[in-house]
Amino acid sequence: MTAPLLDVRGLKVAARLGDRAHPILKEVSFQIMPGEAYGLVGESGSGKSVTSLAVMGLLKKPLRVAGGEILFKGQDLLQLSKREMRRLRGNRVAMIFQEPMTALNPLSTVGRQIAEMFVLHQGKGWDEAQRLAVDALASVRVPNPDRRARNFPHQMSGGLRQRVMIAMALACNPDLLIADEPTTALDVTVQAEVLRLIKELCAERGTAVLFISHDLGVIASTCQRVGVMYSGCLVEENETQALFGDPRHEYTRGLLGALPRLGSRSQHGRQRLVDIDSIISDRSKLTETRFIAPRAAEGGQP
Amino acid sequence: MLRFALRRNLQIVPTVIVVALLIFVIFSVVPGSFAASLFADGKRAADPQMMARLTQELGLDKPLMERFVTYVTDLARFDLGTSFRTRQPVIDLINDRMWASLQLAIAAMVFAVLVGVPLGFLAALRPGSVLDTVTMIGAVSGLSMPQFWLGLLMMYVFALQLNWLPSFGYGDGSLQNLILPAVTLGVTPLALLARTTRAGVLDVLNADFIRTAHSKGMSEAKVVRWHVARNALVLIVTTVGLQFGSLIGQAVVIEKLFAWPGIGSLLVDSVAIRDIPVVQGTILVIVLWFLIINTAVDLIYAAIDPRIKQE
């Protein structure tokens, strides 16, 4: 068995407000193998994005890591100096954000913003970096990459901008790509294209992906394994097929049950959307079951 | 870009025309007359016969429409009229004062930008630090301190006690004479700039694309140089533009205090004795100055932000 690329062990994140620390992530553990696509699902506020920002070392005050280890290729990222972390960030671990509209600098050409990666991590001069940026745009299948590199973000559509983000993130051929809701802000038609692009490019280059989404459909179509997050805990983890076929945790079942289905209608011709309010409000039930996640995951593996 | 600049410049013309009309209308209806202010000594009313003679001589007895036509046709030939008091062409009076005013305004603004912008920037990068606290307290004090008091203080310290700089006057127009009035005048825009720069930089630092920049593995210094500076510049340029425009008019107090021969004191003196042609001319020049600064600011915007040219 190969060593995991990313091994998050008992990661705890807390928000420090005044002299009290509020737990945000409670001992989250998961592993991503080299080249694997791993999904994190869960509702807003469940801690998916905090997990990804913690891995990137980009947590902002008042959030900070309160315990655990983040092993990347066997090296604990939490022990690295700022400078060492910078060398890794963008270079070996890269990230795509949700909002392509605001995630790019409006006053700088997209070519220049991609070129920065080559200047930062490969010590290239600006001229060469700009040429490489055009190639990077071509690799994410942007038409007329030469002309597009000179565009400013506002001259591009949302889908194109997200392609620019992908080109930027994959510029240095990272080992791990963290995609935080990469398609949520996009049109449905564009979503599929962007998803396929991420999937194909990462498969080509052997890049592992940590996929974060609240959209179960997106996760199902892209990831080999899935972790379900709820209220700062990883409540269930399994192979995608197994998880969707046989959810073990009550919350996961609720989540899957809440999916509206095409064609399933009641006698009155209407479909009632299911919510999972009752589970959330019943905190006691969750405390009992939330820490069974690791065991359930192991049991679920063939 | 060239078309944008040209169009923006052409917009000055109609504005000037409208302003000129407004000025004329306002000053032909304000109470008080030059003749009255010249002859009245405060105890007795002025001699009506002498007043009538003077009014006739200055052409003020003609109907409003006729005076208006003369005013506009003269204006079209860049003739701003003749001062009631000195009987000199207004344009000469303004010309004598304009350069001292510009000198003062530019020097004050340069001082404000050179000190205020870096201070605001550093304060924003280390919010809550000693530098931040001191800068912000200084900015509030600078904004709330009366200019004439600050001027007197500067005079007392640097001219009287230390004897480093001349206390007042234009002198031969040397830098020495300029320093004290310019610094005093520059304190308000400096304080304002420090505050807006800080706010602007903090705003940019919270933007999503700064997080993106960090996620690329950029050092703090590079994030600031490559992504923060240019974005913060938009707000800074706005503030500089607004302040610059109003500096010429605002300078009256400083001009009086330091006996600086600027256009602000010319305006105030002329209003006091109802020397209408000078008042009209001076205001027109100040308005023109405002418009030029505004246009310059717009052009700088367009150079900084590619989204503006698109309309």
Contacts between the chains, C-beta under 8 A, distances in Angstrom:
chain1	res1	chain2	res2	distance
A	56	B	215	5.9
A	58	B	211	6.6
A	58	B	214	5.8
A	58	B	215	6.2
A	86	B	217	4.5
A	86	B	218	7.3
A	86	B	219	6.3
A	87	B	217	6.5
A	88	B	217	7.0
A	89	B	214	7.6
A	89	B	215	6.3
A	89	B	216	7.1
A	89	B	217	3.8
A	90	B	215	6.2
A	90	B	216	3.9
A	90	B	217	3.6
A	90	B	218	7.7
A	91	B	217	5.8
A	94	B	215	7.2
A	94	B	216	7.9
A	95	B	215	4.6
A	97	B	208	6.7
A	97	B	211	7.1
A	97	B	212	6.4
A	97	B	215	7.7
A	99	B	208	5.8
A	102	B	207	6.7
A	102	B	208	3.9
A	102	B	209	6.5
A	103	B	208	4.8
A	103	B	209	5.8
A	103	B	211	7.5
A	103	B	212	4.7
A	104	B	209	5.6
A	104	B	212	6.8
A	105	B	209	4.4
A	105	B	212	7.8
A	105	B	213	7.4
A	105	B	227	5.2
A	105	B	231	7.2
A	106	B	209	7.5
A	106	B	231	7.6
A	106	B	305	7.4
A	106	B	306	7.9
A	106	B	307	6.5
A	107	B	230	5.0
A	107	B	231	5.8
A	107	B	304	6.7
A	107	B	305	5.9
A	107	B	306	6.9
A	108	B	226	7.6
A	108	B	227	7.3
A	108	B	230	7.5
A	116	B	216	6.2
A	116	B	218	7.2
A	116	B	226	6.8
A	117	B	216	6.0
A	120	B	216	6.3
A	120	B	217	5.9
A	120	B	218	6.2
A	120	B	222	7.6
A	121	B	217	6.6
A	152	B	306	4.6
A	152	B	307	7.2
A	154	B	306	7.3
A	154	B	307	5.1
A	154	B	310	7.6
A	165	B	212	7.7
A	168	B	212	8.0
A	168	B	216	7.2
